[in-house]
Amino acid sequence: MKETPGKEMGASFAEGSHVLKCSLCDKLYRIHPDKLPPGVSSFNCRKCGSLVPIVLPGEEQAPPEDALTVLVVVNEQALGHLIVRILQRNGFKGQLVYTGAEGLQLMSSQPPDVVLSSVVLSDMLGYEMIDRMRETLGETHVPSILLASLHHGTRYKRAPTSLYGADDYIERHHLPDMLINKIRRCVGGKDDSGDAPGSGPQAVGPPADLAVDDRREIEDIHQKTLQQIGEPFEEDVRRMCRIIVGDIALYNEDAIRGSVPDAALALIKDDLGEGVMLLKTRFPGYGGSYETALREEML
């Protein structure tokens, strides 16, 4: 865990300090620019442990009015704020929500230019949200990108033309490097390599204006989630929720009494190997039809 560079509100601090608030628990901190260690762009909240980005007045630049809008749908607040910060730094507008239902509601009233969604959300799967989005928007096509956890990537790489309805995907640990280029490809522009969409390799180099710290923040968020899960939770998931269907392991997330973080799913997938799909049985259609499709895919 990073050392907290700020002081809690009420502590004596020099003039010129700024107030930051943890987005998860609302705890307030005072930050003085002259007292920040070199290269530090975030710290862990002393109360809840979540990541608090250090954004001082004057550092936030509002994107132009005609900037493209990216709808970001993720479970983790720290990750969501980091993604929005990267988007704004590169001239995009970022809309951040934490559930698929919120994302669908926003799409129907204010369709974005691009959708970036985690594979697993608290109320539905990311590609289910994308399917519903396309039904809602009809002939209007909004490009979509799935954000896969650290262990999901091999499954998507094997079937790049069948990304469960999405136009593209990004693995979490490549997020800072590839996010902007992927978005530019999806909306029909050239990426930083100068290539048009669909030309050249998919793994392009990072934009020059992305900070190296972003990569560290992704790893910090992932590691913090792993620590919060802990071994007992991991064993409960395996004991309570494992249902083997042929060569495919399905997990009934209802039995866990809540949403499962991407990091927990990554642990399970890593334990069982490739060919694992996670389904939520509380939604209509997640029974035989998906199960059959998965069987056929594995064969």
C-alpha positions in Angstrom: 0.0 0.0 0.0 1.3 3.4 -0.9 2.1 5.9 1.9 -0.6 8.5 2.2 1.1 11.8 1.2 -1.8 13.9 2.5 -3.1 14.8 6.0 -6.6 14.3 7.3 -8.8 17.3 7.6 -8.3 19.2 10.8 -4.5 18.6 10.9 -2.3 21.6 10.8 -1.1 22.3 7.3 0.7 25.1 5.4 -1.2 27.7 3.4 -1.7 26.7 -0.2 -2.9 23.2 0.5 -5.8 21.7 -1.4 -8.6 19.3 -0.3 -9.1 15.9 -1.9 -12.0 13.5 -1.1 -12.1 9.8 -1.3 -14.8 8.8 -3.8 -15.7 5.7 -1.9 -16.0 6.8 1.7 -16.0 10.6 1.3 -13.0 11.0 3.7 -11.3 14.4 3.2 -7.5 15.0 3.0 -5.3 18.1 2.7 -2.6 18.0 0.0 0.2 20.5 -0.5 1.8 20.4 -3.9 5.3 21.3 -2.5 5.2 18.3 -0.1 4.3 15.6 -2.6 7.0 13.0 -3.3 8.2 13.0 -6.9 6.1 10.9 -9.2 3.2 10.3 -6.8 -0.2 10.6 -8.5 -2.4 8.8 -6.0 -2.6 7.3 -2.5 -4.7 4.8 -0.6 -7.4 6.1 1.6 -6.6 5.4 5.3 -10.2 4.6 6.1 -11.4 2.3 3.2 -8.1 1.6 1.4 -9.4 2.7 -2.1 -7.3 4.7 -4.5 -7.5 8.5 -4.3 -6.2 10.2 -7.4 -4.2 13.4 -6.8 -5.7 16.0 -9.1 -4.9 19.6 -8.1 -6.6 22.8 -9.3 -5.4 23.7 -12.7 -4.5 20.1 -13.7 -8.0 19.2 -14.9 -8.6 20.5 -18.4 -12.2 20.5 -19.7 -12.4 18.8 -23.1 -13.7 20.8 -26.0 -17.5 21.0 -26.5 -17.3 18.9 -29.7 -15.2 16.2 -28.0 -16.3 12.6 -28.4 -18.1 11.1 -25.4 -17.1 7.7 -24.0 -19.5 6.0 -21.6 -17.5 4.1 -19.0 -19.3 1.2 -17.2 -17.2 -0.4 -14.5 -17.6 -1.8 -10.9 -14.6 -0.2 -9.3 -14.7 3.5 -8.5 -11.0 4.0 -8.4 -10.6 2.3 -11.8 -13.5 4.4 -13.3 -12.0 7.7 -12.1 -8.6 6.7 -13.6 -10.1 5.9 -17.0 -12.0 9.2 -17.1 -8.8 11.0 -16.2 -7.0 9.3 -19.1 -9.9 10.2 -21.4 -10.0 13.8 -20.4 -6.2 14.1 -20.7 -6.5 13.0 -24.4 -9.4 15.3 -25.3 -12.4 13.0 -24.7 -15.4 13.4 -22.5 -16.0 10.6 -20.0 -19.3 9.6 -18.5 -18.9 7.2 -15.6 -21.5 4.8 -14.2 -21.2 1.6 -12.1 -24.1 -0.6 -13.3 -25.4 -1.9 -16.6 -28.8 -0.5 -15.8 -27.4 3.0 -15.4 -25.5 2.6 -18.6 -28.6 1.6 -20.5 -30.6 4.5 -19.1 -27.9 7.0 -20.1 -27.6 5.5 -23.6 -31.3 5.9 -24.2 -31.3 9.6 -23.3 -27.8 10.6 -24.3 -26.2 8.1 -26.7 -22.4 8.3 -26.4 -19.9 7.9 -29.2 -18.2 4.9 -27.7 -19.0 2.5 -24.8 -16.3 1.0 -22.6 -17.6 -1.7 -20.3 -16.2 -4.3 -17.9 -17.0 -7.9 -18.8 -18.6 -8.5 -15.4 -20.8 -5.8 -13.9 -22.7 -6.0 -10.6 -26.2 -6.4 -12.2 -25.4 -8.0 -15.6 -22.6 -9.0 -17.9 -21.0 -6.4 -20.1 -21.9 -8.0 -23.4 -25.6 -8.4 -22.2 -25.6 -4.7 -21.7 -24.2 -4.2 -25.2 -26.9 -6.5 -26.7 -29.6 -4.5 -25.0 -28.0 -1.2 -26.1 -28.1 -2.3 -29.7 -31.8 -3.2 -29.3 -32.5 0.2 -27.8 -30.5 2.2 -30.4 -31.8 0.3 -33.4 -29.9 1.2 -36.6 -27.6 3.6 -34.8 -24.3 1.9 -34.2 -22.3 2.9 -31.1 -18.9 1.1 -31.0 -18.3 -0.9 -27.9 -15.1 -2.1 -26.1 -15.0 -4.8 -23.4 -12.5 -4.4 -20.5 -11.3 -7.9 -19.7 -9.5 -8.8 -16.4 -5.9 -10.0 -16.3 -6.8 -13.6 -17.1 -9.7 -13.2 -19.5 -7.6 -12.1 -22.5 -6.7 -15.5 -24.0 -10.3 -16.3 -24.6 -10.9 -13.1 -26.6 -7.6 -13.5 -28.6 -8.7 -16.9 -29.8 -11.9 -15.4 -31.3 -11.1 -11.8 -32.2 -14.1 -11.6 -34.7 -16.5 -12.9 -32.1 -16.1 -10.6 -29.1 -19.5 -11.4 -27.6 -21.1 -8.6 -29.6 -18.4 -6.0 -28.8 -16.2 -4.3 -31.4 -13.0 -4.7 -29.5 -11.5 -5.5 -26.1 -8.7 -4.3 -23.8 -7.0 -6.3 -21.1 -6.8 -4.4 -17.9 -3.0 -4.4 -17.6 -2.8 -2.9 -21.1 -5.5 -0.3 -20.4 -3.2 2.8 -20.1 -1.3 2.0 -23.2 -4.1 1.0 -25.6 -7.2 2.8 -24.4 -7.0 5.9 -26.6 -5.8 4.1 -29.7 -8.6 1.5 -29.4 -11.2 4.3 -29.1 -9.8 6.1 -32.1 -9.9 3.0 -34.2 -13.5 2.3 -33.1 -14.8 5.7 -34.2 -13.1 5.5 -37.6 -10.1 7.8 -37.0 -6.4 7.0 -37.2 -4.6 5.9 -34.1 -1.2 7.2 -32.9 0.6 4.8 -35.3 -1.0 6.6 -38.2 -3.0 3.5 -39.3 -6.6 3.6 -40.2 -9.1 1.3 -38.5 -8.6 -2.4 -39.3 -5.1 -1.9 -40.8 -1.9 -3.0 -39.2 -1.4 -4.8 -35.9 -3.9 -4.4 -33.0 -1.3 -3.9 -30.3 -0.1 -0.4 -31.1 2.3 1.6 -28.9 1.2 3.9 -26.1 0.4 7.5 -26.8 3.2 9.8 -25.8 1.1 11.8 -23.4 0.1 8.9 -21.2 1.8 8.9 -17.8 3.8 5.9 -16.7 2.0 6.2 -13.3 -1.2 5.0 -14.9 0.2 1.5 -15.3 1.1 1.4 -11.6 -2.4 2.5 -10.6 -4.0 -0.3 -12.6 -1.8 -2.8 -10.7 -2.5 -1.1 -7.4 -6.2 -1.4 -8.0 -6.0 -5.0 -9.0 -3.8 -6.0 -6.0 -6.0 -4.1 -3.6 -9.0 -6.0 -4.9 -7.2 -9.3 -4.5 -6.3 -8.4 -0.8 -9.9 -7.6 -0.1 -11.2 -10.9 -1.5 -8.9 -13.0 0.6 -8.5 -16.8 0.7 -11.7 -17.6 2.7 -13.9 -15.8 0.1 -12.1 -17.5 -2.7 -12.7 -20.9 -1.1 -16.4 -20.1 -0.5 -16.8 -19.3 -4.1 -15.3 -22.6 -5.2 -17.2 -24.6 -2.6 -20.6 -23.0 -3.0 -20.8 -22.1 -6.7 -18.9 -24.5 -8.8 -21.2 -26.4 -11.3 -19.4 -28.5 -13.9 -21.1 -28.8 -17.2 -18.9 -31.0 -19.4 -15.7 -29.1 -19.8 -17.2 -25.8 -18.8 -17.4 -24.4 -15.2 -20.3 -22.2 -14.5 -20.6 -20.0 -11.4 -24.0 -19.0 -9.9 -23.2 -15.6 -8.6 -26.6 -15.4 -6.8 -25.2 -17.9 -4.3 -22.5 -15.4 -3.3 -25.1 -12.8 -2.3 -23.7 -10.0 -4.3 -21.5 -8.9 -7.1 -18.1 -10.6 -7.7 -15.2 -8.4 -8.5 -13.2 -9.0 -11.7 -10.2 -10.0 -9.6 -12.2 -12.8 -7.9 -13.3 -14.1 -11.3 -9.8 -13.9 -12.5 -8.7 -16.1 -9.5 -11.3 -18.6 -10.3 -10.5 -18.7 -14.0 -6.8 -19.0 -13.3 -7.6 -22.0 -11.0 -9.7 -23.8 -13.5 -7.8 -23.0 -16.7 -9.1 -21.8 -20.0 -12.6 -22.5 -21.3 -14.4 -21.1 -18.3 -17.5 -18.9 -18.7 -19.2 -17.1 -15.9 -23.0 -16.8 -16.0 -25.6 -15.1 -13.8 -28.7 -17.3 -13.6 -31.0 -14.7 -12.2 -31.4 -13.2 -15.7 -33.7 -14.8 -18.3 -31.9 -16.7 -21.0 -28.8 -17.6 -19.0 -29.9 -21.2 -18.7 -29.9 -23.7 -21.5 -29.3 -21.4 -24.4 -26.0 -20.0 -23.2 -25.0 -23.3 -21.8 -25.6 -25.0 -25.1 -23.7 -22.3 -27.0 -20.8 -22.7 -24.7 -20.8 -26.5 -25.2 -20.7 -26.0 -28.9 -17.9 -23.4 -28.7 -15.8 -25.7 -26.6 -16.2 -28.6 -29.0 
